[in-house]
Amino acid sequence: MKRRERTRRLIELGGLVAKAGLVELTDDDRAVILGVLVEAAATLRSADGQRQLVVWRRRGQRAFKEKGE
């Protein structure tokens, strides 16, 4: 059961990458996509991380509303 839950979670996270447009914008370059995610993680670890988290959460919530989620 845990394996199935993990698989579902990974599929959903991959869907978010696609929904954000990163697949098309990077021409499906996985190194670039990973680089973007690594950079985001570094930003969240920084002194300004909590403020940026709030900004990104709001932006994500707006994107879900615009796409009818």
N, C-alpha and C positions, 0 to 999 in steps of 0.2 A: 504494500500500500504506500509506503513512504517513497518508493521509487516512482510510482505513478504520480504522486503529488509533486515530487521534484521535477519530473518531466513536464507536467502541466505548467508549473511556475516558469521553467526555462522557456517554454513556448510562448507564454504570455509576455515575458521580458523581451524576447525576440520580436514579438509583435509591436512592442513599444518603439523599438529601434526603427522598424519599418514605418510605423505611424508618424514618427518624427521626420521622416523623409531622408534619413541618413543613408539608406541603401541606394537610392537614386542619386543623391547629391555626391556620394563618394564613388559612384559606379561600382558598387558592391565590393569596395576595397576594404577587406576586413582588418587590415593593419591600421588603416585610417580610422575606422570605427572604434577599434580598441584604443587607439591613441586618444580619441575624443573622450572616451569613458575614463581612461587613466588620468587625463587632464582634469576632468570633472571631479574625480576622487581626490586628486591633489588639492583642488580648490576647496573642497569640503573639509580637508584636513587643516587648512590654513586658518589663520586668526580670524579671517572674514567668513569662514565656512558657514556659520549659522545664519548670517544675513543672506548669503547666497542661496542657502537651502530654502529660505522663505521666498526669495525672488523666483527660484525655479519651480517651487511648489505652486505658486500662483499662476505662473505661465503654463504649467502643465494642466492645472484645473481649467483654465480658459480653453486650452486646446481640446480637452475632453468635451467641454460644452459645445464648442464649435463643430466638433465631429459627431455630435449626438450621442455621446457615451454616457 
